[in-house]
Amino acid sequence: MIRRIITLFPVLAVLTSLSAADSWPEFRGPLGDGHAPDSTPPTTWTATSKVRWKVPVAGKAWSSPVVADGRVYVTSAVTENGQISLRALCFQLDDGTPVWDREVFKKTEIKIHQKNSHASPTPVYAEGKLYVHFGHDGTAALNAADGTLLWTQTTLPYSPVHGNGGSPVLYDGKLIFSCDGQADPFIVALSAADGSIVWKTPRNVTVQRTFSFATPLLIEVNGKPQLISPASGAVISYNPADGSEIWRFRYGEGYSVVPRPLHRNGVIYVCSGFNRAILFAVRADGTGDVTDTHLVWQDDKTVPKESSPILVDDLIFFNDDKGILSCLDAATGKEHYRERLDGRGGYSASPVYAGGHLYFHNGDGVTTVIKPDKVFRKVAENQLGEYGLSSFAVLSKGFVIRTEGHLLRLGD
């Protein structure tokens, strides 16, 4: 029923299993790493085959769908006469029937990056509540059953660059997210009960470009929780209880960091963002500035600026924005291969691992399926035929996918 890989800190009490019921409650799934090992989705499909249902969704959003209790939840941004209606929507998982559609905020439309949306952060589901986050525009909690607003938080203004992006995470009754804008970046925790500010910690990183869009990752090191949060110029570990800094690893002027970090065997894997992305493997057992003491290895070839890496067994896989897939040894950084997924490129979505396969989805709706091995083994290339930058939600036997205009369920 509830599947726990780690049971020593409270965040994992909200992580549900895919084996008992379809559950994908946050960005990159129950453990934040893109894994659904018990799932058995199809490896081949088309725009018409294996599509169980397809429903239109108004507005534009690159947030991922989340799935819980037989329902699918998404956010969207609908343009209305120069105003943006920021919305949360709910659909039945079995047939795509709309359940409710709630406006959360209405804001004046501002210019953002052409690849971004006004609803890019993925919501979080836990214990009958849906937490939605729209960056500088505000954060809210809703009753997942009927969409009733429970609270809103709009007292954390900052000047965004290119819009919003990073998704929140839950820990011990706190909703935590980064606010890395044009100036004075910070990370903050809200009370999941009422939206009040529990703690707020400035980044204190000297860097020319302070804006980034990464989603934090909760881990455990030596029996204690850490919140790993990439920012411009450094990845920083915080105590999620009070926001105090544990350690930091500096990576120069790296900025606009998007990929979510990974953790395995006491090592953090983090990408440094623009202009030249570098993947760093860093031991997570330090304190203070660990830049000169805790680096395990680094790689600077075809490292993603948007999609997140993924770990399978002792291998780490990552694809750059042009569709070059790299496979390295996770412990040493030794290269096994670099191969092109397809001839199109345009990769922003993060890959998922399900049923013994890796799925890489590009903006044109093409999903390349590979076997995770030390040699490149391409299984299939599937064309959905619709533009979209959202990452998949994985079901026990399929996927839920958000495109520019639709929400789809794929599977047998």
Buried (B, 14 or more C-beta within 10 A) or exposed (E): EEBEEBEEBBBBBBBBBBEEBBBBBBBBBBBBBBBBEBBBBBBEBEBEEBBBBBBEBBBBBBBBBBBBBEBBBBBBBBEEEEEBBBBBBBBBBEEBEEBBBBEBBEBEEEEBEEBBBBBBBBBBBBEEBBBBBBBBBBBBBBBBBEBEBBBBBBEBEBEBBBBBBBBBBBBBBBBBBBBBBEEEBBBBBBBBEEBEEBBEBEBEBEBEBBBBBBBBBBBBBEEEBBBBBBBBBBBBBBBBBEBEBBBBBBBEBBBBBBBBBBBBEBBBBBBBBBEEBBBBBBBBBBEEEBBEEBBBBBBEEBBBBBBBBBBBEEBBBBBBBBBBBBBBBBBEBEEBEBBBBBEBBBBBBBBBBBBEBBBBBBBBBBBBBBBBBEEBEBBBBBEBEBEBBBBBBBBBBBBBBBBBBBBBBBBE
